[in-house]
C-alpha cells in the first residue's frame, strides 16, 4: 500500500496507457493520461465519444485494468491489485453512478441500497435503516418499495446516487449520469449531486458531454484521443451562490469563468488607462 | 399320470376347478396344481413332503434366514437353497432389471444435467448485466459463484418437490388398479411378467433418485457458476 503524500490529491493518474484489441487491431483508448483530483472536488471529464472518458473512469474505479502507468486512488495503487482486492477496494472506496442506472432489477429501490450496505458487513436492519436515510436524502423515501421498472429514469438515477453514497465512499464516479435523462431531470440530478458534494465533501468525478454537467464542475478536464488536452483549474467562487437550493442554476462554471475573464479584462483596461506604473528609482 | 417315489407309475382323475394363468405360457402348459393332501395320498407319502418353500418379506432379505436354516438343519439330510441358486434364470432377469434401472437413472442424470446446464447458461446470459452490476458494486466472485450454485440447488429441490408431489398422487391413484399393459401381453409373457404393473414409491427409491438429481444439479450448476465469475465487468455493464 502506498501511503498518501502530503498533497490533498485523492486521485493521481500518471502516464496511463490502455489499449483495446479487436483481433489483431489495436485501439488505443488512453495515451499517457496524467491527472490529479483533490479531495472534495466536483470534477468533470469532458470530451467527444471515444475520447477515453469512460475508459479512464473504469480504470480509476478499478473496473478495468490498464496496460501501463500508475493510478493511485485514496493512497492505494489500484493497478497492482488482484480481482478480490479490487472488488473490496470498490466496495469500500468508490460509489458508481452509471449512464443506464444499473440497478438490480429484481430488487426494490430500498433493497438495492441495502444490498451494498450488507456487502460492507452491515446487519439487515441497519442496512435497511441506512437505505431509508439515503432514499430520503435523494427525495425518494416514498418510493423505496418500488422496483426499478416501476420508476422513471430520473427516479432510478436518484436511487443509483443513493446507492453510490450509501457505503460512504471517498469518491463517486459517474459515467454520463444525465445522458438518458431529459434536460430538466438532468439539471435536477446535477443539483442533487452538487448538494451532496457540498454536504458530505465526497469527491465526484463525472464524465459527460452535457453542457449542464460541465457548468456544474469545479474543475473541467478535457480529453481527446486518450489524452488530457485541456484543464480548467479550480476557480474560487467570486460571488456567493444566489440560491443554496440549486447552485448550478445560479452559479454555473461558465458564468464563473466569464466573470473571472471580465474582471481580468477590467483590471487590465484600468491599468492601461492609468498608464505605465512608474519605476522605482 | 405321475411316478411314485418307489418308481411305480400311477394315474388319477381330478376334476378341473379352474385355470390359473401365471403369465408364462411354458409354465401354464406343463404345470397342474393339486391340493397337498391329495398329492400325499396319491403318491402314498403319508404326511411327508419333498419341498418346502419359505417366503421372505423381500427377495433381498434371504441371506439371514438362509444362514439360520443352514445352522439349525446342519448335519441332517436337507438341501437348503436360496432362490438365486434354485432358479438362476430369475436371478439373471433381476440383474438385468437392475442394470436396466441403472441405465434409466443415468439417462435421467444426463437429462437433468443438460436441462439445468441449459437453463443456467441461458439465465447467465440474460443476467450478465445484473451479475456485472453486482460485481461492480462490490460483490465478490466467490459470492456470485455460491449464489448461482444455491440457485441451481433450489431449482432442483423445487422441481423435485413438484415432481414427487405429482408422481406420488399418480402412484396413489394407480396403486389399486395398476397400469394395464395387456396390449403388450405377449412381450410380458416372454419376461414372466404380469401385464398389470402396480407402481410402488418407496422411501428408498425416492431418496436415491432425489439424491442423484441433487448431485446432478450441483454438477450442472458448477460450470455456469464458474462462468459467472469470469464476467468482464465493463463489457457486461454495456449490455442491455
Interface residues (C-beta under 8 A of the other chain):
Chain A: X58 X63 X64 X83 X84 X87 X88 X90 X91 X92 X96 X98 X100 X102 X103 X104 X105 X106 X115 X116 X119 X120 X163 X167
Chain B: X129 X130 X133 X134 X135 X136 X137 X138 X139 X140 X141 X142 X233 X234 X237 X240
